[in-house]
Amino acid sequence: MIGQTISHYRILEKLGEGGMGVVYKAQDTKLDRTVAIKFLPRQISASAQQRQRFTTEAKAAAALNHSNIATIYAIEQANDETFIVMEYVEGHELKEEIAQGSLPIEKAINIATQIAEGLHAAHKKGIVHRDIKSANIMLTESGGVKIMDFGLAKVRGGAQVTKVGTTVGTAAFMSPEQARGDEIDHRTDIWSFGVVLYEMLAGRLPFKSDYEQAVIYSILNEEPESVTELRHDVPEPLVETLEKALQKTRDARYQGAKDLLADLKKGGAKPTSESTKKEQKKIPSIAVLPFANMSADPEQEYFCDGMAEEIINALTCLENLHVAARTSSFYFKGEKVDIREVGEKLNVAHVLEGSVRKAGNRLRITAQLIKIADGYLLWSESYDRELKDVFDIQEEIAENIV
């Protein structure tokens, strides 16, 4: 397969292989970009059920547009091959990092928050991943997190691909209901998330054995060793978050990723003295929200997100200015909330928001600075540019706005 050209994709190298497909790195010769291509294995393609599951992956993932979820570009067929074309993510699996030992608390919380943000976006669309595990989480070179492989996704209202009474997923990360083969919902992802969080904090799985059946027995009947027995620097709120995510009864777990996110943001918080709080209030503060894509082209989302990130990076270089982290600001992506609620949740006095319009090869980027206290505009500007070098445009506009 290496070196061959399928349709207009030149296969460069093999990236990995699992039960639901083989993944290759490839060059899209039409758009001159690197992509990842997932082929349905020949031994599986003969099964109508497996083909349906593969197609379900494409439909489920293609419906999602979030910075913490790997983007699906297309599902195509060529030379009797069915394959999904997706975003190629530069980086490494979270599993590889955990293999080196437990992660620092701050880093674990940052990664966990981004995973939860991706799950929140998927669950709002009625999509359950069903195979959340550290091997399906990619860490990018810039510190971002991408959830990969929606191959076992279950779509609300779609066909029930997996019959009740059978198990799909990776044993060590299965929820109790999934291990039993019961009907599942989004709360199974929250359990699997809990297993990944435990892994990051402890450097090992909460339920493990050399035999799959023994792992499943442990998931159903035993409690994992407390993470505080394995390390002593885990904040108590984070321990409580972990334990709630790993409740065997799903009604006792987090009922949604939004509540999980709220507790994660409290999980690593350190006590702040009254004098420190007063000092923080005196320093100007701002959050940069993801820019809105006003064009019909979904790929324009990349430019919009990149525009906001560039501004955040530029603002952090200013002295005496508190800038909300990207993961916090991007929590509101696609959400229709009052600007005062944004300010309250992010503890900032100002918000910068904007939009991007595209017509042919022309871009119009609009930015607005809003005061949280009264909701009034303090400043607004529009920039018209010809689309040449995306990074140059983002850098130039960011500098102008700053």
C-alpha positions, 0 to 999 in steps of 0.5 A: 500500500505504501507508495500507491495512489488511491483516488487522489491520495498518495499513501506515505506510511502506515500509522496504526491498525485496530479492529475497525481499520488500518490508518495511513498517512497520505498526501492529498494531491488535489489540496496539497495537504497531509491527511490520515486515511482509514481503510476498512480491512478486507476481512471485515468489508465482507460483513454488512454489519461491519461496513455499517459501523464503519460508515457510522463512524464517518457520519458521526465524526463528520457531524462534529466540529470542535478543536478537541476532536479530529476532523473528518474530511470525507468518506470515499470509495476507490478501487473497491476500497472504502475509506475515511479521510481525516485530519492528520494530527502531528503529535503522540498518543497520551498512552505513550506519555503515561507509559513514562509514568504519572503526569504532573497534576496541572498537565493532567487537569489541562488534558482532562479538561480538553478531553471533557470539552470534546466529549461535551461537544459530541454528546450535545450532538447525540454522539457517544464515542464508546471507546475513549482510551489513552490510545485514542487521545492525541497530544499535539505539538502545541499542547492541544488534545484531539479525540480520535477514532469514533469507530464505535460511535452510537448516534442518537436516532441512528441504527443500533449497530451493536446488539444488546448483549455484546461488548464493543470497546477496550476491556480496561476502559469499559463502563460496567454497563458496557461490559455487561452488554447493556444499552448504553448512553453518554455516561459510558464515555464519562466512566471511560474518561475517569479511567483515563484520568486515573491513568494520568494521575496514577501512571497505571490502569485502575482495573488490569489483569492479563485476562480480559474476563478478569478485568471485566470481573474487576470492573463489575465487582471491585473498587480500584486502589485510591489514587491518593495511595499511589501519590500524595499531591492530588488535590481533594476536589480532583480526587472527588471528581475522579471518584464520581466519574468512576461510579459503577452505577451510572445514575451516581456518575456525572450526568453530563460532561458540562458538570464534569468540566465545571468540577475539573476547573475547580479540581486544581484550584489553590486557595487564594488569600483575600489580599491576592483576590483584591490584587487580581481584581485591580489587574485588567482581564480579558477573554478571547472567544472563538471567532464566528465562521460566517461563511458556508465553508466548514473548513473556515473554522480552522482559520477562525480558531487560529485567529482567536489563538493568535490573539490570545498568544499575543495578549499574553505578552502584555504586562499587567494583563490577565488573559483567560486560557484558550481551553477556558475561552473555547469552552463557549464555542458554539454556545449561545450565552449572555456575555455577562455569564462568560465574564462571571465564569471566566472571571474577566472584565472584558471579552473580545469576540469577532467573526470571519466572512469569506467571499472568493479570495477575500476575507473580512475579519471583524473584532469587538471589545466588550465591557462585561459590567454593562455589555457596551462596546468599547472598540470595534474594527474590521479588516479586509485582506486577500487570502494568501498566507493564512499565518501571516494574516492571522499574525498581522491582524492579531498585532493590530488588535493587540 
